[in-house]
Amino acid sequence: MVAELDGEEVRLAGYFDVIAGTSTGGLVSAMLTTPNLDGRPLFCAKDIKNFYLHHCPKIFPQYRGPFASARETMIAVSGPKYDGKYLRSLIKENGGT
């Protein structure tokens, strides 16, 4: 809808001074604001859905089985719920550090 009004080159991040979020919202915020080599946002808002459908099962894995609840409890008391390895590899692939 915004592209219809302001053209294809417009990016959602251009309408805000600050974009923030936690967990998956932080990921969306980063995707909307991380610049490419030209200083423009790397992702369009319309690209985020496909990214999530493809990558989120590996970024936020869900444990199943009879001991999944116990495993998640142990993980919760011992550190972060998700290790971030797959997400860090995606960031490095896309030119981040």
C-alpha positions in Angstrom: 0.0 0.0 0.0 2.8 2.4 0.9 4.6 1.6 -2.4 1.4 2.5 -4.3 1.4 5.9 -2.7 5.1 6.8 -2.6 6.7 4.5 -5.2 8.6 1.2 -5.3 11.8 2.8 -3.9 10.3 3.7 -0.6 11.2 1.6 2.5 9.2 1.4 5.7 12.2 2.4 7.8 12.1 5.8 6.1 9.0 6.7 8.0 10.3 6.1 11.5 13.1 7.6 13.7 13.3 4.5 15.9 12.3 0.9 15.3 12.7 -1.6 18.1 11.5 -5.0 19.3 12.3 -8.0 21.4 12.9 -11.6 20.2 11.1 -11.9 16.8 10.3 -8.2 16.9 14.0 -7.4 17.2 14.6 -9.6 14.2 12.0 -7.7 12.2 13.4 -4.4 13.4 16.9 -5.3 12.3 15.6 -6.5 8.9 13.8 -3.2 8.3 16.8 -1.0 9.3 20.0 -2.8 8.4 21.5 -0.9 5.5 22.9 -2.3 2.2 26.0 -1.0 0.5 24.0 2.0 -0.8 22.8 2.9 2.7 19.2 1.8 1.9 17.5 -0.9 4.1 18.5 -4.4 3.1 15.0 -5.8 3.3 11.6 -4.6 2.2 8.7 -5.2 4.5 7.2 -7.5 1.8 10.3 -9.7 2.0 10.0 -10.5 5.7 7.2 -13.0 5.5 9.1 -15.3 3.1 12.2 -14.9 5.3 10.2 -16.1 8.3 8.6 -19.0 6.5 12.0 -20.2 5.3 14.3 -19.5 8.2 12.4 -19.3 11.5 12.0 -23.0 12.1 15.8 -23.1 12.3 16.2 -19.8 14.2 13.5 -20.7 16.7 13.4 -24.5 16.8 10.6 -26.1 18.7 11.3 -29.3 20.6 8.8 -32.1 20.5 8.4 -35.4 22.2 7.5 -36.7 25.6 10.4 -34.8 27.4 10.1 -31.5 25.5 8.6 -29.6 28.4 11.3 -30.8 30.8 14.0 -30.0 28.2 12.7 -26.5 27.7 12.6 -26.0 31.5 16.2 -27.0 31.8 17.2 -24.7 28.9 15.3 -21.8 30.5 17.2 -22.1 33.8 20.6 -22.7 32.2 20.7 -19.9 29.6 19.1 -18.6 26.4 16.2 -20.5 24.9 17.7 -20.4 21.4 21.5 -20.6 20.8 21.5 -18.2 17.8 24.0 -20.2 15.8 21.8 -20.4 12.7 20.9 -16.7 12.9 24.5 -15.7 13.2 25.4 -17.8 10.2 22.6 -15.9 8.2 24.0 -12.6 9.3 27.5 -13.5 8.2 26.2 -14.8 4.8 24.5 -11.5 4.2 27.6 -9.4 4.9 27.2 -8.8 8.7 29.8 -9.4 11.3 
